[in-house]
Amino acid sequence: MQTLPTYKSQSLDIPFQLPERRIRRARPRINGQVWIAGISRIKKVAGGIALPLVFPALLLLFWWIASTWAWIPENILPRPITVVHTFGDLVSGGDLATNLGASLRRVAEGSALGVTLGLALGVALGFSPTVESWIGPSFRMIAQIPSIALIPLLIMVLGIDDRLKLFIMVKACVIPLAFTTADGIRNIPAQYLEVGRVFRLSRWTLIRRIILPGALPSIFSGVRQGLAHVWVSLVAVEVLASADGIGYLMTWGRQIFQLDVVLVCVGVIGVIGFIFDFGLRKLESGLLRWRGIGN
């Protein structure tokens, strides 16, 4: 009979050493993957930051070429470096800070009053059919009248002081906020309201616990639109009828034919509006995510 070959048993250390060697060999690959993922993340973030800057950079380049080669006279289109120097002079002289501070103070007052009235009116229109039938048609008719068209009449009644600007800002904020709030309340599922009635919640508790949270996305959309309209309407009023403010400073620059001052004011107005919108978007995203509504 043929005997089979026998093998000696090996040490038990070998089965435990093999995985260690494999892990050691795999570590460089894992680190490499981490580096690749990190580089990809950096490229994605850099691309997200750089992409919105492409158009402003091209616009600035065209402006520099047009002013350098005198395609447009310098008294009409000043050079970029002239605008930068004018910006520094307005900052150091305090003119920009004084007028911008006056405008921002008015925006704060108009926004606070406009958001309060717009939210209250929107809740009333969306929650009460009686209020909708009585006030809704007149409110929609007033909403179709541009605020600029009311300025000549309002100047005769309110003058050109802060009361005129406050009225225009409140109207600009109340209209979009009231409409979006009312639509958001009407779109709340009927089951939510039925639960409130089953638990016999009071009217205020029903509004605070069910209606406002359910309409929160629409409310924030209306707030963002309303505050954007507040800033735009204030600048328009200050351009037409004001003795101070960023709009007045722009009008003053146009009257003395210093278009570099006008361009500085245009840039500041755009940056402030962008900051308002960006901040409200971040606040909306964070609050809705905290409420479990956002992504």
Secondary structure by P-SEA (a helix, b strand, c coil): cccccccccccaaaaaaaaaaaaaaaaaaaaaaaaaaaaaaaaaaaaaaaaaaaaaaaaaaaaaaaaaaccccccccccaaaaaaaaaaaaaaaaaaaaaaaaaaaaaaaaaaaaaaaaaaaaaaaccaaaaaacaaaaaaaaacccccaaaaaaacccccaaaaaaaaaaaaaaaaaaaaaaaaaaccaaaaaaaaaacccaaaaaaccccccaaaaaaaaaaaaaaaaaaaaaaaaaccccccaaaaaaaaaaacaaaaaaaaaaaaaaaaaaaaaaaaaaaaaaaaaacccc
